[in-house]
Amino acid sequence: MTNYLVVLITAGKLEEAEKIAQELVAQRLAACVNIVPQIISIYRWKGEVCRDTEVLLVAKTERAHYAELERAVKQGHSYDVPEIIAVPVEEGSRSYLDWLSESVAHAGGE
């Protein structure tokens, strides 16, 4: 099952998250992107501990499309260093994973 990835991405605004999600699905780099509209992130940036409200994107894709997905996120993202973390899927519903594969087939547009 390690062919499949869940990719976590944060964004500063809902509009930006929706634009990124739309682009990833339109380019077939992700089969689906869930958007969690409000999370609180506490992190260290430039020596300071920061607290911000962010939006979480949860993208489902195949490992073969990760590099292209990462490039697309960075291209459409306002952060200097966007969070883009991929986690392998160890198990999953066969019918869902088949749909995921069909949805990202011919990535890069269609």
Secondary structure, DSSP 8 states (H G I E B T S, - for coil): -TTEEEEEEEESSHHHHHHHHHHHHHTTS-SEEEEEEEEEEEEEETTEEEEEEEEEEEEEEEGGGHHHHHHHHHHH--SSS--EEEEE-----HHHHHHHHHHHTT-S--
